[in-house]
């Protein structure tokens, strides 16, 4: 099924998503909430993926970003047991709508609450990163593994995606981040950030708002490549979690180095949401 899903994702990306890039008409981009865009490509891609995925696995359910936007109760399917597909039809929609890259199509398969497989397609670059639980992670067919050493906080580079941080937390984290080798606010596309950790383009990524379609695919890929994905309090990330705050790192030691640098007095209490 790994190959069948990959073929479906490529087909949808190349026939539905890519033709709309830089060709969106007036009225084909709207706001779900302030600053949170949706395009006709998101909607058409999710419908096509939903049809194709449920045909590949009859009886399965789908949790898609746009379906949840229309009916938040759809997200509860993740706790229903059985096979559930998680779909991000266009990850990086704001980039896509502005005619920029990166943007991706992402899918994950969850069974009884546990991720089993994940696919991330960089649409313009045509790079496909895939993982299967217990079988490793692969980018364009080549196995990828995270680095195994920790060169120390001052040599670590990564992403602190602070857009949604509370103001006081944003300021303290940015101040403490001076102890790291370097950081950026990211490329506004989780489908880019996770494979970048898996391939050592960067050693960590930090997020506040955690939505399953943004994070389940990439978290499995990073873990299968040898990396670490945990909430700021150290607890493991699960698809059904609604806790905010996530730190992704190339290995346990780097996770501890970044965490200790950004939260020298311990992590803040983080609400669910």
C-alpha positions, 0 to 999 in steps of 0.5 A: 500500500505504500506505493499505491498511496504514493501514486495517489498523492503524486496524481492529486498533486500534479493534476489538482494542486500544481495546476492551481499554483500561481493561477488562483482566480479571484474568489478561490482564496478565502480565510478560515480565520484571520491569517489562515487561508484556504484555497480551492486547491486545498478543497479539491485535493482533500476530496480527491485524496479522501475518495482514493484513500477510502477506496484503497482501504474500505471501511477506513475513515478520514480526518482531513484539515478542511473537513475538520474546519467545516465540522470540528467533530471530524477530528474525534475520529482519531480516537474511534479505533480502526484505520484512520487516514490523516490528510493535509491536502496542501501544507503551506497554504499561505505559501501556495496562495502567494505563489511561493514554495515550499508547500506539500501534500501530506498523508498518514495512516493511523490504526487504533491511535498509532501511526503506521505509515506517512507520506510527505510530497514536496510538490514543486521539488517532487521529493517524496519522504515516506515512513512505515512504523518499524521499517525506517524512513526514506526520501526518494527511495533512499533511507534517511537517518538522523545524526547520532551525535550532539555537537552542543547547543552552540552548534545546533541550528533549527526552527522556532516556529513562534508565530502562535506563541503567547507573547511572554513565552515568545520573548523568553524563548527568543532570548534563551535561543541566543545560546543555540547556534542559530534559528529561524521562524521556519518556512511555514510548512511542517512538511518541509521542517520534519524531513529537514530534521530527518536529513540533518539540514537542521537539527531541531524544530519547535512548534506551539500549535499542534494539529494532527494533519501538520504533525502526525506524518512528519513525527513518524518520519523523524522517529523512524529516521532515529529522531525524537518528538516530544512535548515540552514536558517530555511526554510522547506525542500521539495523534490524539493529543491536544496539548500544545508545544512540541520539540522535534530533534535529531536524537535524544541528546540534541532534544535535551540540549535544545530543551535545556537551552530554551527552558533553563528553569523548566518548561512552562505549563501548556494548555490543551487546545 
